């Protein structure tokens, strides 16, 4: 049994805690270490030992409490006290000037203004709540209205203080900022994942997003995320506790607290704060950044207070090349009107603040040398040429491979062995060869063309006149078999947990499976000899394969990998053709009559069922016990659910839900999801980068929903 701590021990714990917090602030925020690592480690271990001996001395802001011991089971959704909006993009200086003209039309009497420019960090927005100076909650952006509570993960980020460095903080402060992965950390993570045979992260932003949503905060701590703060709010609109502190607010008819003079949740300043706390209610963006530094946060040092739009342009131009030397990824400049009162006057559109804009840089292009071209065969037999390059830094990552798309693109580029090529990232994610610098071509360089035979099975390749894709049509091709099984095991298909690419490759190479039906005859004895498998993993994989037999008919239909049949179309077809036999018997004309299923999809489905090998596959799957007929559950949901009779279309990237997850929620509530917008569409659910579907829906007067709106329609589970 632990003895109560005496005064000497208590004082020592407090002293150690203060020393370690000061050292962490100097190291992670000021980038000016004050203690050698070995001294910090010794003091940290001493604090750990004392807290272990005297648990009553442990406090939430102790440096030892950054990482929890037990993984979370799930994240809860939390409504933002102040909406966390994304920014409108300007893709060149002309669009920035147009943005300036728009806000000036909203405030025609405003003369010269100041702008604050900050580098746009390519990370993930967080909202941090502090009560009486102590970090109590960290929430993701989500859809801007609601986000996920990831407080245990936020606590692991060393540049986020667990307690504000303020002697007399207000009861509640909310800090907004960007969590990100430094480039050296990102590359180290990918090297480690590659060594373990795991899929690599596409870019630092994706890696940071995946890290923040880890249920085990110990994994998050190991990833070494960083954080820059950019906004601070304090006042009655941060939450009910602040309203109680101010004493000038009352609940509205729905039980929500609002200020008597500031009813909008997007208000930015505190006008009723007691005198001794008004210092925590800055009136400009620049003073807010200065305040954040005094509160213990890292603020991007590469910021500037600009007196005009010309100064903004000079800042933007100056960082166009210098940004490549930064230790983190930035894809543009955030420009904000400095005056909070003017910000409040301008307000918000439905999506963006009118007083801020993200001025983006064009996609980075870099030259490198082509070493060779490889040809990859996908699960549909599509053969894709891939450029193998001398590694080069591009948009914050090391790029050694880039797509050449197809035979037409290969011919258009007229690419030769040893060429100097210019590479960019399409959509800031996928590296592609943009052009060839033919003037630098080596003498006698050989032109590279598409192969005539499959690089995997040596079967003749075909290229239909009406398609850009060259294909292998040998269904027994190992690459096609391997791709088909990987697709079959995907989460949104048959969801076979543990059946990853490395196991599939071994199964195909060793001849244990030649089609997805072969999976259901595998035994533990078949699997145990696989490299690094063993008895325990073999047992788990056999159980996971058996569990996939319970997946619904729509999932099986999608998993078959029929061209043009994604998850949405598969569910639509499964609703109209309740069995595999019914779909097999349908003509292309019959299939095309189904809403959102056009002639091209109908033809692809009918042609698939005409292939004898596919008929055999259906028979074998039925014999194995797969679900090739629909049950009544979905029909019942369609009749009584909250979304019964409503048709939805999804577009863009949703904040927290994947497309399959959103579809599943809608269908579970009785709604129907289709792939195209029409007069029959009731709602369009729009995420980031929503394209032509959003434009069409607006033209038809269709209601536009955010993810938060959708969840509100569905209601509590």
NORBELMO-V169225 format. One record per backbone hydrogen bond with DSSP energy under -1.0 kcal/mol. NH is the residue of the N-H (numbers start at 1). CO is the residue of the C=O. E is the energy in kcal/mol with one decimal. If there is no record, write none. Layout:
# NORBELMO-V169225
NH_CO_E + NH_CO_E
This chain:
# NORBELMO-V169225
10_6_-2.5 + 11_7_-2.4 + 12_8_-2.1 + 13_9_-2.5 + 14_10_-2.3 + 15_11_-2.3 + 16_12_-2.8 + 17_13_-2.6 + 18_14_-2.2 + 19_15_-2.4 + 20_16_-2.7 + 21_17_-2.4 + 22_18_-2.3 + 23_19_-2.3 + 24_20_-2.5 + 25_21_-2.2 + 26_22_-2.1 + 27_23_-2.1 + 28_24_-3.2 + 29_25_-1.7 + 30_25_-2.1 + 32_26_-3.3 + 40_36_-2.3 + 41_37_-2.8 + 42_38_-1.8 + 43_39_-2.5 + 44_40_-2.7 + 45_41_-2.4 + 46_42_-2.0 + 47_43_-2.3 + 48_44_-2.5 + 49_45_-2.5 + 50_46_-2.3 + 51_47_-2.6 + 52_48_-2.3 + 53_49_-1.9 + 54_50_-1.6 + 57_54_-2.4 + 58_55_-1.6 + 62_59_-1.9 + 65_62_-2.2 + 72_215_-3.2 + 78_147_-3.4 + 80_145_-2.9 + 84_144_-2.5 + 90_358_-3.0 + 96_92_-1.7 + 97_93_-2.4 + 98_94_-1.9 + 99_95_-2.1 + 100_96_-2.2 + 101_97_-2.1 + 102_98_-1.9 + 103_99_-2.3 + 104_100_-1.9 + 105_101_-1.5 + 106_102_-1.0 + 107_103_-1.1 + 110_107_-1.7 + 115_306_-2.6 + 116_336_-2.9 + 117_304_-2.7 + 118_334_-2.2 + 120_332_-2.9 + 122_329_-2.3 + 123_121_-1.8 + 124_179_-2.5 + 126_177_-2.5 + 127_139_-2.6 + 128_175_-3.2 + 129_137_-2.8 + 130_173_-3.1 + 131_134_-2.5 + 132_171_-2.0 + 134_131_-2.0 + 135_162_-2.9 + 136_129_-2.7 + 137_129_-1.4 + 139_127_-2.3 + 140_148_-2.0 + 141_125_-1.1 + 143_146_-1.9 + 144_141_-2.1 + 147_78_-3.0 + 149_76_-2.7 + 150_138_-2.5 + 154_150_-2.2 + 155_151_-2.2 + 156_153_-1.1 + 157_154_-1.6 + 160_157_-2.0 + 164_133_-2.8 + 165_295_-1.8 + 166_164_-1.8 + 173_130_-2.3 + 174_233_-2.9 + 175_128_-2.8 + 176_231_-2.7 + 177_126_-1.8 + 178_228_-2.7 + 179_124_-3.0 + 180_226_-2.1 + 183_327_-2.7 + 186_182_-2.5 + 187_183_-2.4 + 188_184_-1.7 + 189_185_-2.6 + 190_186_-2.2 + 191_187_-2.2 + 192_188_-2.3 + 193_189_-2.5 + 194_190_-2.5 + 195_191_-2.0 + 196_192_-1.3 + 197_194_-1.1 + 198_193_-3.1 + 207_203_-2.1 + 208_204_-2.7 + 209_205_-2.6 + 210_206_-2.6 + 211_207_-2.1 + 212_208_-2.5 + 213_209_-1.1 + 214_211_-1.9 + 219_216_-1.2 + 220_216_-1.2 + 221_217_-2.4 + 222_218_-1.6 + 223_219_-1.0 + 226_180_-3.0 + 228_178_-1.9 + 229_298_-3.0 + 230_176_-2.8 + 231_176_-1.7 + 233_174_-3.1 + 238_235_-1.8 + 243_239_-1.8 + 244_240_-2.3 + 245_241_-1.9 + 246_242_-2.8 + 247_243_-2.8 + 250_258_-1.4 + 252_256_-3.3 + 255_252_-1.9 + 258_250_-1.3 + 259_262_-1.2 + 260_248_-1.1 + 267_264_-1.6 + 277_274_-2.2 + 278_275_-1.2 + 280_277_-2.2 + 281_278_-2.2 + 285_338_-2.3 + 288_284_-1.7 + 289_285_-2.0 + 290_286_-1.8 + 291_287_-2.4 + 292_288_-2.4 + 293_289_-1.6 + 294_290_-1.7 + 295_291_-1.6 + 296_293_-1.4 + 297_292_-2.3 + 303_301_-1.2 + 304_117_-2.1 + 306_115_-3.5 + 312_308_-1.5 + 313_309_-2.3 + 314_310_-2.1 + 315_311_-2.3 + 316_312_-2.7 + 317_313_-2.8 + 318_314_-2.3 + 319_315_-1.7 + 323_319_-1.7 + 324_321_-1.5 + 325_322_-2.2 + 326_323_-1.5 + 331_120_-1.1 + 333_359_-2.5 + 334_118_-3.5 + 335_357_-2.9 + 336_116_-2.3 + 337_355_-2.3 + 338_114_-2.5 + 340_283_-2.4 + 343_339_-2.1 + 344_340_-2.6 + 345_341_-1.9 + 346_342_-2.2 + 347_343_-2.6 + 349_352_-3.4 + 354_347_-2.4 + 357_335_-2.1 + 358_88_-3.1 + 359_333_-3.3 + 360_90_-2.7 + 361_331_-2.2 + 366_423_-2.4 + 368_421_-2.2 + 370_419_-3.0 + 371_388_-2.9 + 372_388_-1.5 + 374_386_-2.6 + 376_384_-2.6 + 378_382_-2.6 + 381_378_-1.7 + 383_470_-3.1 + 384_376_-2.6 + 386_374_-3.1 + 387_402_-3.2 + 388_372_-3.1 + 389_400_-3.2 + 390_369_-2.2 + 392_399_-1.9 + 394_397_-3.1 + 397_394_-1.7 + 399_392_-3.2 + 402_387_-1.8 + 403_431_-2.3 + 404_385_-2.4 + 406_404_-2.0 + 410_406_-2.3 + 411_407_-2.4 + 412_408_-2.4 + 413_409_-2.3 + 414_410_-1.1 + 415_410_-1.0 + 417_446_-2.8 + 419_416_-1.9 + 421_368_-2.7 + 422_435_-2.8 + 423_366_-3.2 + 424_432_-2.2 + 426_430_-3.3 + 428_425_-1.8 + 429_426_-1.5 + 430_426_-1.8 + 432_424_-3.0 + 433_403_-1.8 + 434_422_-3.2 + 435_422_-1.1 + 437_420_-3.0 + 438_436_-1.4 + 440_437_-2.1 + 441_438_-1.9 + 445_442_-1.5 + 448_415_-2.6 + 454_459_-3.4 + 458_454_-2.0 + 461_452_-2.7 + 462_471_-2.7 + 467_464_-1.7 + 471_462_-3.3 + 472_381_-2.2 + 477_474_-2.2 + 481_477_-2.7 + 482_478_-2.8 + 483_479_-2.5 + 484_480_-2.6 + 485_481_-2.1 + 486_482_-2.2 + 487_483_-2.3 + 488_484_-2.3 + 489_485_-1.9 + 490_487_-1.2 + 493_490_-1.4 + 494_488_-2.0 + 495_490_-3.0 + 496_489_-1.3 + 497_495_-1.1 + 499_496_-1.7 + 500_498_-1.8 + 504_500_-2.3 + 505_501_-2.6 + 506_502_-1.4 + 507_503_-2.6 + 508_504_-2.4 + 509_505_-2.6 + 510_506_-2.3 + 511_508_-1.4 + 512_507_-2.0 + 513_507_-1.2 + 518_515_-1.2 + 519_516_-1.2 + 520_517_-1.2 + 521_518_-1.5 + 522_519_-1.2 + 527_523_-1.6 + 528_524_-2.6 + 530_527_-2.0 + 533_530_-2.1 + 534_528_-1.2 + 538_534_-1.9 + 539_535_-2.4 + 540_536_-2.1 + 541_537_-2.5 + 542_538_-2.2 + 543_539_-2.1 + 544_540_-2.3 + 545_541_-2.4 + 546_542_-2.1 + 547_543_-2.4 + 548_544_-1.3 + 549_546_-1.5 + 550_547_-1.7 + 551_548_-1.4 + 556_552_-1.9 + 557_553_-2.6 + 558_554_-2.1 + 559_555_-2.5 + 560_556_-1.4 + 561_558_-1.7 + 565_562_-2.0 + 570_566_-2.4 + 571_567_-1.9 + 572_568_-2.2 + 573_569_-2.7 + 574_570_-2.5 + 575_571_-1.8 + 576_572_-1.3 + 577_573_-3.0 + 580_628_-2.1 + 583_579_-1.8 + 584_580_-2.5 + 585_581_-2.1 + 591_587_-2.4 + 592_588_-2.3 + 594_591_-1.6 + 597_594_-2.2 + 602_598_-2.5 + 603_599_-2.7 + 604_600_-1.9 + 605_601_-2.4 + 606_602_-2.5 + 607_603_-2.6 + 608_604_-1.9 + 609_605_-2.0 + 610_606_-1.0 + 611_608_-1.1 + 615_611_-1.7 + 616_612_-2.3 + 617_613_-1.8 + 618_614_-2.2 + 619_615_-1.8 + 620_616_-2.4 + 621_617_-2.5 + 622_618_-2.2 + 623_619_-2.3 + 624_620_-1.8 + 626_621_-2.4 + 630_578_-2.8 + 636_632_-2.3 + 637_633_-2.2 + 638_634_-2.3 + 640_636_-1.7 + 641_637_-2.7 + 643_669_-3.0 + 644_641_-1.7 + 646_643_-2.3 + 648_672_-3.6 + 649_683_-1.6 + 651_685_-2.3 + 653_688_-2.6 + 662_658_-2.5 + 663_659_-2.4 + 664_660_-2.5 + 665_661_-2.1 + 666_662_-2.3 + 667_663_-2.7 + 668_664_-2.4 + 669_665_-1.2 + 670_667_-1.7 + 671_666_-2.7 + 672_646_-2.5 + 674_648_-2.8 + 681_678_-1.9 + 682_647_-2.1 + 683_647_-2.0 + 684_703_-2.5 + 685_649_-2.8 + 686_705_-2.6 + 687_651_-2.3 + 688_653_-2.7 + 695_691_-1.4 + 696_692_-2.6 + 697_693_-2.6 + 698_694_-2.5 + 699_695_-1.9 + 700_696_-1.7 + 702_697_-2.7 + 705_684_-3.2 + 710_706_-2.2 + 711_707_-2.4 + 712_708_-2.1 + 713_709_-2.1 + 714_710_-2.2 + 715_711_-2.1
